[in-house]
Amino acid sequence: MPRVADHEARHGQIADAVQRLIVRDGLTAVTVARTAAEAGMSVGLVQHYFTAKDEMLLATFTRVNGRFTARVDALVDRGEAEGRTIGEMLRQALAELIPFDDARRAEFLVRLAFVGQAAHDARLATVQRETLTGIRSRVARAIGNGVACGEVAPGVDADDQARRIVAYAEGLALHTHVDPDHTPEAAVLAALDEQLGRVFTGSCRRADSRGNGRAPSDAG
């Protein structure tokens, strides 16, 4: 077990160093030597875990996705405890993709770097596609739960709406990154609310004993 824990810690240490390099200097700054210096370890040790730049980027991308997923899961747990609607929780989850602060900006830059690199690497492109499919699936599941409890009208195509919502959120994220001065957080969240409001048009029928109108189902 200590060896496994050490292996995971080293992976995380290197991935965090790659993220810092991307944020500070861009993807071209990511080399084994510079990553080793940033992580405070030897080149040989980095090469023990990663033999190529794409492998380091994949590990960093995976780490970013893990953080995003953990935050969304925590938001859902807290939202259920507070009796929030599925639509509200989905809005909170999607907002985690948008670079409103330094942490989310750093993660956005990693995702952006991964997009560029995946355009020329079939393995990375597969991971990128699977990641997008996973996000869409979670949104579609939230919409399906909304149909079940009455927040979403019967007959709504959950997969189609999920594609639109995720694309819209990612577009807002890109605009926020490119032109933050003219893309204020309040306006972005209002736009996201408007988009979700076209799908989540009703109220949940399954009010709990406190009468908060929240269905006990997975929002994401």
KEROMAR-137096 format. One line per 10 residues: their letters; for each residue x, y, z of N, C-alpha, C. Coordinates in pm, 1 decimal, always signed. Example, Ala and Ser with C-alpha at 12.3 -4.5 7.8 and 13.67 -1.06 7.14 Angstrom:
BEGIN
as = +1319.0:-569.0:+780.0:+1230.0:-450.0:+780.0:+1320.0:-330.0:+780.0 | +1285.0:-225.0:+708.0:+1367.0:-106.0:+714.0:+1290.0:+3.0:+787.0
***
This chain:
BEGIN
mprvadhear = +80.6:-122.8:+0.0:+0.0:+0.0:+0.0:+84.0:+127.9:+0.0 | +191.2:+137.7:+80.2:+271.7:+259.9:+75.6:+326.2:+288.6:-64.1 | +365.0:+181.7:-136.7:+417.7:+203.3:-270.7:+309.9:+257.5:-363.8 | +187.7:+206.0:-352.3:+77.1:+254.6:-434.3:+49.1:+400.4:-402.5 | +44.8:+432.5:-273.5:+17.8:+569.3:-231.1:+126.1:+662.9:-282.1 | +252.7:+618.9:-275.3:+363.1:+701.1:-322.2:+354.8:+721.1:-473.3 | +318.4:+616.5:-544.0:+302.7:+623.6:-689.2:+196.6:+727.0:-725.2 | +83.2:+722.4:-658.4:-24.9:+816.9:-686.0:+16.1:+959.2:-648.8 | +88.1:+973.2:-538.5:+132.9:+1105.4:-496.4:+229.7:+1164.9:-598.1 | +320.6:+1083.5:-650.5:+415.9:+1131.1:-751.1:+342.5:+1171.6:-878.9
hgqiadavqr = +248.0:+1090.4:-919.9:+167.4:+1123.2:-1037.6:+100.9:+1259.4:-1018.9 | +39.7:+1277.0:-903.1:-29.4:+1402.1:-875.1:+65.2:+1520.0:-871.2 | +183.2:+1499.6:-813.1:+283.4:+1604.9:-804.4:+327.9:+1649.2:-944.0 | +348.7:+1553.1:-1032.7:+391.6:+1584.3:-1169.4:+277.9:+1651.8:-1246.7 | +156.1:+1599.3:-1231.8:+42.0:+1658.2:-1302.3:+17.2:+1801.9:-1258.0 | +32.6:+1826.9:-1130.2:+14.9:+1963.7:-1080.1:+122.6:+2056.8:-1135.9 | +243.1:+2004.7:-1151.4:+351.0:+2084.6:-1209.8:+321.0:+2117.4:-1355.4 | +269.6:+2019.3:-1428.7:+231.2:+2042.5:-1568.5:+123.2:+2150.1:-1576.0 | +24.8:+2142.0:-1486.2:-80.8:+2242.0:-1486.7:-24.6:+2381.9:-1463.1 | +65.3:+2394.6:-1367.9:+122.8:+2526.4:-1339.6:+199.4:+2580.8:-1460.1
livrdgltav = +271.1:+2493.0:-1530.5:+344.5:+2536.1:-1648.6:+249.9:+2582.9:-1758.3 | +142.8:+2508.8:-1779.0:+44.4:+2546.9:-1881.5:-17.0:+2681.4:-1849.4 | -55.1:+2700.7:-1724.8:-120.0:+2825.0:-1683.5:-24.2:+2942.8:-1696.4 | +98.7:+2922.6:-1656.2:+195.4:+3032.8:-1652.6:+258.6:+3062.8:-1788.6 | +293.8:+2954.5:-1863.0:+374.0:+2973.7:-1984.2:+317.2:+2907.6:-2109.6 | +209.6:+2833.7:-2098.5:+152.3:+2767.4:-2215.2:+202.6:+2625.7:-2233.8 | +136.9:+2553.1:-2324.0:+168.3:+2411.7:-2344.2:+310.2:+2390.0:-2396.2 | +360.1:+2482.9:-2474.9:+495.3:+2464.7:-2529.5:+602.4:+2462.3:-2420.6 | +568.4:+2514.5:-2303.6:+664.5:+2515.4:-2192.6:+675.3:+2379.1:-2125.3 | +583.0:+2289.7:-2155.7:+581.3:+2158.9:-2089.0:+682.1:+2065.0:-2155.6
tvartaaeag = +792.9:+2045.1:-2089.9:+892.4:+1945.5:-2128.8:+923.5:+1862.5:-2005.4 | +988.4:+1750.8:-2025.8:+1024.2:+1667.3:-1911.3:+1116.1:+1743.7:-1816.6 | +1213.7:+1814.9:-1872.3:+1309.7:+1887.1:-1787.9:+1242.9:+1998.8:-1709.0 | +1158.3:+2078.9:-1775.0:+1093.1:+2189.4:-1705.3:+989.1:+2137.9:-1605.6 | +922.8:+2027.0:-1640.3:+826.9:+1968.5:-1547.1:+897.8:+1917.9:-1422.6 | +1012.3:+1854.8:-1442.5:+1090.4:+1805.1:-1328.7:+1131.6:+1920.3:-1237.9 | +1179.1:+2029.0:-1297.6:+1220.4:+2144.8:-1218.1:+1102.2:+2205.1:-1143.4 | +988.4:+2213.1:-1210.7:+867.8:+2270.1:-1149.1:+818.6:+2182.9:-1035.1 | +830.4:+2051.3:-1052.3:+782.7:+1957.0:-950.1:+884.9:+1936.7:-838.4 | +1006.2:+1985.4:-858.2:+1109.5:+1968.5:-756.7:+1162.1:+1826.5:-749.1
msvglvqhyf = +1176.8:+1762.2:-864.3:+1229.7:+1625.2:-866.5:+1324.4:+1610.4:-985.1 | +1389.0:+1496.5:-994.1:+1486.0:+1474.4:-1101.3:+1415.8:+1440.3:-1231.9 | +1487.4:+1465.3:-1342.5:+1434.8:+1428.0:-1473.9:+1412.0:+1277.2:-1480.5 | +1504.9:+1202.7:-1423.6:+1492.0:+1057.1:-1425.6:+1366.0:+1008.6:-1355.4 | +1330.7:+1075.5:-1245.5:+1211.3:+1034.1:-1173.0:+1085.1:+1064.2:-1254.4 | +1082.5:+1179.2:-1320.5:+966.6:+1210.3:-1406.4:+956.8:+1107.6:-1518.4 | +1069.3:+1073.4:-1579.1:+1069.4:+976.6:-1688.6:+1032.8:+836.7:-1641.8 | +1050.2:+810.7:-1513.8:+1008.1:+681.2:-1458.8:+856.9:+667.3:-1466.6 | +785.1:+778.9:-1452.1:+639.6:+776.0:-1453.5:+580.3:+810.9:-1589.8 | +649.6:+896.9:-1663.9:+597.6:+940.1:-1793.8:+710.4:+942.4:-1896.0
takdemllat = +686.5:+879.8:-2008.8:+789.8:+873.9:-2112.6:+767.4:+976.4:-2223.0 | +652.1:+1043.3:-2223.4:+623.2:+1139.2:-2330.0:+538.3:+1253.8:-2276.2 | +543.3:+1366.0:-2345.4:+467.3:+1484.7:-2307.7:+317.4:+1456.9:-2307.4 | +269.8:+1382.4:-2407.8:+126.6:+1353.5:-2416.1:+78.1:+1275.3:-2295.0 | +162.8:+1188.0:-2241.4:+125.4:+1112.1:-2122.8:+109.6:+1204.0:-2002.1 | +198.5:+1301.7:-1990.9:+187.2:+1397.7:-1880.4:+60.9:+1481.8:-1895.0 | +30.6:+1521.9:-2018.9:-89.8:+1601.6:-2041.7:-214.4:+1520.4:-2010.2 | -214.3:+1393.1:-2049.2:-328.9:+1306.9:-2020.2:-349.4:+1292.9:-1869.9 | -240.7:+1274.9:-1795.9:-251.4:+1262.6:-1650.5:-305.4:+1390.7:-1589.3 | -262.5:+1504.8:-1642.3:-309.0:+1633.8:-1591.4:-456.2:+1654.2:-1623.1
ftrvngrfta = -494.9:+1620.3:-1744.2:-634.8:+1629.9:-1786.6:-723.2:+1540.8:-1699.7 | -676.6:+1420.5:-1673.6:-751.6:+1327.0:-1589.1:-766.4:+1380.9:-1447.6 | -661.1:+1442.9:-1396.4:-664.8:+1499.7:-1261.9:-763.8:+1615.8:-1254.9 | -764.0:+1700.0:-1358.4:-858.7:+1811.5:-1365.0:-1002.1:+1759.1:-1368.2 | -1027.0:+1657.2:-1448.5:-1160.7:+1600.0:-1456.0:-1203.3:+1539.6:-1322.7 | -1107.9:+1479.8:-1254.1:-1139.9:+1422.4:-1123.7:-1180.2:+1528.9:-1023.5 | -1111.9:+1641.2:-1026.6:-1148.2:+1751.3:-937.0:-1285.8:+1806.8:-971.1 | -1311.9:+1822.5:-1100.0:-1442.7:+1872.1:-1143.4:-1553.2:+1777.3:-1097.7 | -1534.0:+1648.2:-1119.3:-1634.7:+1549.6:-1080.7:-1658.1:+1549.8:-930.0 | -1550.6:+1560.7:-853.3:-1563.7:+1562.6:-707.0:-1642.0:+1685.2:-661.2
rvdalvdrge = -1616.9:+1800.2:-724.4:-1691.0:+1921.2:-687.4:-1838.3:+1907.9:-722.2 | -1866.2:+1852.8:-838.9:-2006.1:+1834.8:-879.2:-2077.4:+1738.8:-784.3 | -2011.6:+1630.3:-749.4:-2072.3:+1534.5:-656.2:-2102.0:+1601.2:-521.7 | -2008.7:+1684.0:-476.1:-2029.1:+1754.3:-349.1:-2144.6:+1853.7:-360.8 | -2155.1:+1921.5:-474.7:-2265.1:+2015.1:-497.0:-2399.3:+1944.3:-496.2 | -2404.0:+1827.2:-559.2:-2528.4:+1750.0:-562.5:-2567.4:+1705.7:-421.8 | -2469.7:+1654.4:-347.0:-2497.9:+1610.3:-209.7:-2550.7:+1726.1:-125.4 | -2484.0:+1840.2:-135.8:-2526.9:+1956.1:-58.4:-2662.4:+2007.6:-106.8 | -2681.5:+2007.0:-238.5:-2808.2:+2053.7:-293.8:-2924.7:+1967.5:-251.5 | -2904.6:+1837.0:-248.1:-3010.8:+1746.7:-203.7:-3043.2:+1770.8:-56.8
aegrtigeml = -2937.8:+1791.2:+23.0:-2959.1:+1816.5:+165.9:-3034.4:+1947.6:+188.4 | -3010.4:+2044.7:+100.9:-3075.6:+2175.7:+114.5:-3209.8:+2183.2:+41.8 | -3246.6:+2075.9:-28.9:-3374.3:+2074.6:-97.4:-3377.5:+2155.5:-225.3 | -3263.2:+2169.2:-292.0:-3259.7:+2243.9:-417.0:-3323.3:+2163.5:-530.1 | -3370.0:+2234.0:-631.3:-3428.2:+2166.1:-746.4:-3317.5:+2106.2:-832.4 | -3354.7:+2014.0:-919.8:-3257.1:+1954.4:-1010.3:-3199.9:+2061.3:-1102.8 | -3285.3:+2150.4:-1151.5:-3238.9:+2257.7:-1237.8:-3136.2:+2346.6:-1170.8 | -3157.9:+2377.2:-1044.3:-3063.2:+2460.5:-969.7:-2929.0:+2390.5:-953.4 | -2933.9:+2262.6:-921.7:-2809.8:+2188.1:-902.6:-2733.9:+2170.8:-1033.5 | -2808.3:+2153.9:-1142.8:-2742.7:+2141.5:-1272.5:-2674.7:+2272.3:-1309.6
rqalaelipf = -2737.4:+2381.6:-1279.8:-2676.4:+2513.1:-1305.6:-2547.3:+2528.8:-1227.2 | -2547.6:+2489.5:-1101.1:-2426.9:+2497.1:-1019.1:-2316.4:+2408.5:-1076.1 | -2355.6:+2288.9:-1120.6:-2257.3:+2195.4:-1174.7:-2193.8:+2250.5:-1301.7 | -2274.0:+2303.7:-1392.0:-2221.5:+2356.8:-1517.5:-2134.0:+2479.1:-1494.5 | -2165.5:+2555.8:-1392.4:-2084.7:+2674.0:-1361.2:-1942.4:+2635.9:-1321.8 | -1922.1:+2510.8:-1279.2:-1788.0:+2466.0:-1244.1:-1697.9:+2452.9:-1366.5 | -1757.0:+2452.1:-1485.8:-1678.9:+2445.9:-1609.2:-1630.8:+2583.0:-1654.8 | -1686.5:+2688.2:-1597.7:-1662.0:+2823.6:-1646.1:-1552.5:+2890.0:-1561.2 | -1452.1:+2951.9:-1624.4:-1336.8:+3006.8:-1550.7:-1366.5:+3138.5:-1478.4 | -1445.2:+3129.0:-1372.0:-1480.5:+3247.7:-1293.9:-1372.7:+3287.3:-1192.9
ddarraeflv = -1285.9:+3192.1:-1157.3:-1181.8:+3220.9:-1058.6:-1051.5:+3154.2:-1102.5 | -946.0:+3174.1:-1025.6:-814.5:+3123.5:-1065.1:-812.8:+2971.3:-1078.6 | -879.4:+2901.8:-987.0:-878.0:+2755.2:-990.9:-946.8:+2703.5:-1116.1 | -1064.4:+2757.4:-1146.3:-1136.1:+2711.7:-1265.2:-1069.4:+2759.8:-1394.1 | -1004.4:+2875.2:-1387.2:-929.8:+2921.8:-1504.1:-813.7:+2826.4:-1533.7 | -744.2:+2783.3:-1431.1:-632.9:+2689.8:-1450.7:-682.9:+2560.2:-1513.7 | -794.2:+2510.2:-1465.9:-849.6:+2386.7:-1521.3:-895.3:+2407.4:-1664.8 | -953.9:+2523.8:-1693.2:-997.7:+2553.4:-1829.5:-878.5:+2554.1:-1924.9 | -767.0:+2612.7:-1882.7:-648.6:+2617.9:-1967.5:-593.2:+2478.4:-1994.9 | -602.1:+2390.0:-1898.5:-560.2:+2251.0:-1921.1:-651.1:+2185.3:-2024.0
rlafvgqaah = -783.3:+2203.8:-2009.5:-876.9:+2145.4:-2106.6:-852.2:+2201.7:-2246.0 | -823.7:+2332.0:-2253.6:-797.5:+2395.6:-2382.1:-670.8:+2339.5:-2445.8 | -567.0:+2321.5:-2365.2:-442.4:+2263.7:-2415.6:-465.2:+2121.7:-2464.5 | -548.8:+2047.7:-2393.4:-576.7:+1909.5:-2430.2:-648.4:+1903.7:-2564.2 | -739.4:+1998.4:-2588.1:-811.8:+2003.1:-2715.6:-713.5:+2016.5:-2831.4 | -620.1:+2110.5:-2817.5:-523.0:+2131.1:-2924.1:-435.2:+2009.6:-2947.9 | -389.5:+1947.3:-2840.8:-302.4:+1830.6:-2853.3:-378.8:+1709.9:-2907.0 | -505.1:+1695.7:-2867.5:-585.8:+1580.8:-2910.6:-615.6:+1585.0:-3059.6 | -608.0:+1703.2:-3119.6:-633.6:+1714.6:-3263.1:-532.1:+1636.7:-3345.3 | -419.1:+1603.5:-3284.9:-312.2:+1534.1:-3358.0:-274.8:+1401.4:-3292.9
darlatvqre = -356.7:+1354.5:-3200.8:-325.3:+1229.9:-3130.9:-454.5:+1151.4:-3111.0 | -464.1:+1036.2:-3176.7:-588.5:+958.9:-3173.6:-624.6:+912.2:-3033.0 | -524.1:+876.3:-2953.7:-552.4:+828.7:-2817.7:-609.4:+941.2:-2732.3 | -548.6:+1058.8:-2741.2:-599.5:+1172.2:-2665.4:-738.2:+1212.2:-2714.7 | -760.3:+1203.1:-2845.4:-891.6:+1237.0:-2900.7:-999.1:+1143.7:-2846.8 | -964.3:+1016.4:-2829.2:-1059.8:+919.7:-2774.3:-1095.8:+956.1:-2630.2 | -995.4:+991.3:-2551.5:-1019.5:+1031.9:-2412.9:-1105.2:+1157.9:-2408.9 | -1075.2:+1251.8:-2495.5:-1153.1:+1375.6:-2502.0:-1299.0:+1346.8:-2534.1 | -1321.2:+1260.7:-2632.7:-1457.7:+1225.8:-2673.2:-1531.3:+1154.2:-2560.5 | -1464.2:+1062.2:-2493.4:-1526.3:+989.4:-2382.8:-1561.0:+1083.1:-2267.4
tltgirsrva = -1474.8:+1181.3:-2243.5:-1501.2:+1278.5:-2137.0:-1624.2:+1361.8:-2168.7 | -1632.8:+1409.4:-2292.2:-1749.6:+1487.3:-2333.6:-1876.3:+1404.0:-2324.5 | -1868.1:+1279.2:-2367.6:-1983.7:+1189.9:-2361.0:-2028.6:+1171.3:-2216.2 | -1932.0:+1160.6:-2124.5:-1966.1:+1143.6:-1983.8:-2038.5:+1264.0:-1927.3 | -1992.1:+1384.5:-1962.9:-2058.0:+1505.9:-1914.8:-2199.1:+1514.6:-1971.1 | -2213.5:+1488.5:-2099.8:-2346.9:+1491.5:-2161.3:-2439.8:+1390.7:-2095.4 | -2384.9:+1273.7:-2063.4:-2467.7:+1169.4:-2001.8:-2519.7:+1213.3:-1865.5 | -2435.4:+1279.7:-1788.2:-2478.3:+1327.7:-1656.6:-2587.4:+1433.3:-1670.4 | -2571.8:+1521.4:-1768.9:-2673.9:+1624.1:-1791.3:-2803.1:+1559.3:-1838.7 | -2793.4:+1462.3:-1928.9:-2913.1:+1393.3:-1977.1:-2983.8:+1320.5:-1863.3
raigngvacg = -2905.3:+1262.6:-1772.3:-2965.6:+1193.8:-1657.7:-3038.9:+1292.0:-1567.3 | -2979.8:+1411.4:-1550.3:-3046.2:+1513.7:-1470.4:-3178.0:+1555.0:-1534.8 | -3178.0:+1568.3:-1667.0:-3301.6:+1604.0:-1738.1:-3404.2:+1492.8:-1723.6 | -3359.0:+1368.2:-1735.2:-3450.7:+1255.8:-1716.7:-3510.7:+1253.2:-1578.1 | -3429.5:+1284.2:-1476.5:-3481.2:+1293.4:-1340.4:-3581.1:+1408.2:-1329.0 | -3554.0:+1515.3:-1404.8:-3646.8:+1627.5:-1405.5:-3781.1:+1589.8:-1464.2 | -3779.5:+1508.1:-1568.0:-3905.3:+1458.9:-1626.1:-3981.8:+1376.1:-1524.0 | -3908.1:+1289.8:-1453.3:-3971.5:+1200.8:-1355.9:-4040.2:+1277.0:-1243.9 | -3983.9:+1391.2:-1202.8:-4041.9:+1461.8:-1089.1:-4128.0:+1581.1:-1129.3 | -4126.5:+1616.8:-1257.7:-4213.8:+1723.9:-1303.3:-4146.2:+1855.3:-1334.8
evapgvdadd = -4014.8:+1864.7:-1314.8:-3944.0:+1988.2:-1349.1:-3928.2:+2004.6:-1500.0 | -3929.3:+1892.2:-1572.0:-3915.1:+1893.0:-1717.2:-4039.7:+1829.1:-1777.4 | -4089.1:+1886.7:-1885.4:-4210.7:+1836.8:-1948.3:-4189.2:+1698.4:-2008.4 | -4291.3:+1612.1:-2003.9:-4281.7:+1480.7:-2067.7:-4254.5:+1495.5:-2217.3 | -4179.3:+1403.0:-2270.9:-4152.9:+1404.9:-2414.1:-4028.1:+1481.4:-2453.7 | -3965.3:+1550.1:-2360.1:-3841.3:+1621.4:-2391.1:-3730.1:+1520.0:-2420.5 | -3657.4:+1541.4:-2527.8:-3546.5:+1453.9:-2565.3:-3425.5:+1490.0:-2478.6 | -3397.4:+1408.5:-2378.5:-3291.6:+1440.0:-2281.8:-3154.4:+1446.0:-2347.6 | -3125.9:+1353.4:-2439.1:-2995.0:+1351.3:-2504.1:-2974.4:+1474.5:-2591.2 | -3077.6:+1511.4:-2665.5:-3067.2:+1628.9:-2751.5:-3047.9:+1755.7:-2668.6
qarrivayae = -3125.6:+1770.5:-2563.7:-3114.0:+1888.8:-2479.4:-2979.7:+1892.5:-2406.7 | -2929.5:+1775.6:-2369.4:-2799.1:+1770.5:-2303.1:-2689.1:+1820.5:-2396.3 | -2695.3:+1780.9:-2523.8:-2596.7:+1829.6:-2620.3:-2600.3:+1981.9:-2628.7 | -2720.8:+2037.4:-2632.9:-2734.6:+2182.4:-2645.2:-2684.7:+2254.4:-2520.0 | -2722.1:+2201.3:-2406.0:-2685.7:+2267.1:-2280.2:-2535.2:+2264.4:-2258.2 | -2473.2:+2149.6:-2282.1:-2329.2:+2139.2:-2262.4:-2254.8:+2229.0:-2361.6 | -2299.0:+2229.6:-2486.6:-2235.8:+2316.8:-2585.7:-2250.0:+2463.1:-2545.9 | -2365.2:+2499.7:-2493.6:-2389.8:+2637.8:-2451.2:-2298.0:+2674.5:-2334.9 | -2286.9:+2585.4:-2237.5:-2201.5:+2611.0:-2121.4:-2054.9:+2623.1:-2162.8 | -2011.7:+2537.6:-2255.3:-1873.0:+2544.2:-2299.7:-1847.6:+2671.4:-2380.6
glalhthvdp = -1948.2:+2716.5:-2455.0:-1935.1:+2843.0:-2526.2:-1921.8:+2959.5:-2429.5 | -2001.1:+2958.0:-2323.7:-1990.1:+3062.1:-2221.3:-1852.4:+3059.0:-2154.9 | -1801.1:+2939.3:-2133.3:-1668.7:+2925.1:-2072.5:-1561.9:+2987.4:-2162.1 | -1569.8:+2959.8:-2291.2:-1471.6:+3014.2:-2384.6:-1479.6:+3166.2:-2390.6 | -1600.4:+3220.4:-2396.7:-1616.9:+3365.7:-2400.2:-1564.6:+3430.6:-2272.1 | -1589.1:+3365.0:-2160.4:-1540.0:+3417.8:-2032.0:-1388.2:+3421.6:-2030.3 | -1326.0:+3319.9:-2089.0:-1179.5:+3315.4:-2095.4:-1124.3:+3420.4:-2191.9 | -1184.1:+3430.6:-2310.0:-1131.5:+3519.2:-2414.0:-1152.5:+3666.7:-2379.7 | -1269.7:+3699.1:-2324.5:-1303.0:+3839.8:-2299.9:-1367.7:+3856.2:-2162.3 | -1291.0:+3833.1:-2055.8:-1349.5:+3836.3:-1921.0:-1405.6:+3973.0:-1882.2
dhtpeaavla = -1346.9:+4080.3:-1933.4:-1392.5:+4213.9:-1895.9:-1534.1:+4243.5:-1946.1 | -1571.9:+4180.3:-2056.9:-1704.0:+4204.0:-2113.1:-1793.3:+4080.2:-2100.6 | -1752.8:+3987.4:-2014.4:-1833.1:+3867.2:-1988.7:-1842.3:+3849.2:-1837.7 | -1913.4:+3938.1:-1769.7:-1919.9:+3930.9:-1622.6:-1991.8:+3805.8:-1575.3 | -1953.2:+3760.6:-1458.9:-2009.8:+3637.0:-1403.6:-2161.6:+3643.2:-1394.3 | -2216.0:+3754.9:-1348.5:-2361.5:+3766.0:-1333.6:-2432.2:+3746.7:-1466.9 | -2376.6:+3804.9:-1574.1:-2438.0:+3792.7:-1705.8:-2428.2:+3649.4:-1758.4 | -2315.8:+3586.6:-1732.9:-2296.4:+3448.3:-1777.4:-2394.7:+3355.5:-1706.9 | -2407.7:+3370.4:-1575.9:-2500.0:+3285.7:-1500.0:-2644.2:+3312.0:-1540.9 | -2677.5:+3436.7:-1572.5:-2812.4:+3469.0:-1617.7:-2839.9:+3400.8:-1751.6
aldeqlgrvf = -2739.9:+3400.8:-1840.3:-2755.6:+3334.1:-1969.3:-2772.0:+3183.0:-1951.2 | -2696.3:+3127.1:-1858.9:-2707.6:+2984.2:-1831.2:-2844.4:+2952.0:-1772.2 | -2892.0:+3037.1:-1682.6:-3024.9:+3017.9:-1624.7:-3132.6:+3021.6:-1733.2 | -3117.5:+3114.8:-1827.1:-3215.7:+3126.5:-1935.1:-3218.8:+3000.5:-2020.6 | -3099.5:+2947.5:-2051.9:-3092.4:+2825.9:-2131.6:-3155.3:+2707.8:-2057.8 | -3122.8:+2692.6:-1930.0:-3179.4:+2582.7:-1852.4:-3329.7:+2601.8:-1832.4 | -3371.8:+2727.5:-1821.8:-3513.7:+2755.1:-1802.6:-3600.5:+2712.0:-1919.1 | -3542.0:+2695.2:-2035.5:-3617.5:+2646.9:-2151.2:-3647.7:+2497.8:-2140.0 | -3571.3:+2430.7:-2055.3:-3589.9:+2285.8:-2037.0:-3658.7:+2256.2:-1904.5 | -3611.9:+2320.1:-1798.6:-3669.4:+2298.8:-1665.4:-3781.5:+2400.9:-1644.6
tgscrradsr = -3897.9:+2366.4:-1694.7:-4010.1:+2461.4:-1699.6:-4114.3:+2439.1:-1590.8 | -4101.9:+2328.8:-1514.8:-4204.9:+2296.5:-1416.8:-4151.7:+2290.7:-1274.8 | -4235.9:+2240.2:-1187.3:-4200.6:+2222.5:-1046.4:-4210.8:+2075.5:-1011.2 | -4127.1:+2032.9:-918.9:-4126.2:+1892.0:-880.9:-4255.1:+1854.2:-807.7 | -4312.2:+1742.8:-845.7:-4437.0:+1696.0:-782.3:-4410.8:+1623.1:-652.2 | -4288.8:+1570.1:-636.3:-4260.5:+1483.0:-522.1:-4200.1:+1562.0:-406.6 | -4276.7:+1651.1:-351.4:-4227.8:+1729.3:-237.0:-4203.1:+1636.2:-118.9 | -4093.8:+1660.7:-47.7:-4069.3:+1576.8:+69.3:-4149.1:+1628.9:+188.3 | -4125.1:+1572.2:+302.2:-4206.2:+1605.4:+419.4:-4190.4:+1750.2:+462.5 | -4080.2:+1815.1:+419.7:-4061.3:+1955.7:+453.4:-4128.1:+2047.3:+352.9
gngrapsdag = -4180.7:+1987.1:+245.0:-4250.5:+2066.6:+145.3:-4159.1:+2151.0:+60.4 | -4035.3:+2102.9:+34.6:-3944.2:+2186.4:-43.0:-3949.1:+2158.1:-191.8 | -4028.9:+2060.6:-232.7:-4045.5:+2036.3:-374.6:-3930.0:+1966.0:-442.0 | -3838.1:+1910.2:-367.6:-3720.3:+1847.1:-425.2:-3737.9:+1696.0:-429.9 | -3717.1:+1638.8:-548.4:-3725.2:+1494.7:-562.5:-3594.6:+1429.6:-516.9 | -3603.4:+1315.8:-446.3:-3482.3:+1248.5:-399.6:-3415.4:+1170.7:-510.9 | -3366.8:+1238.7:-613.5:-3304.3:+1171.5:-724.6:-3172.6:+1239.0:-760.7 | -3088.1:+1168.3:-835.7:-2956.8:+1220.1:-872.8:-2971.0:+1333.6:-971.5 | -2910.0:+1446.8:-940.6:-2918.5:+1561.7:-1030.4:-2811.3:+1560.4:-1137.9 | -2711.2:+1482.8:-1118.2:-2603.3:+1487.7:-1218.5:-2535.8:+1356.8:-1231.7
***
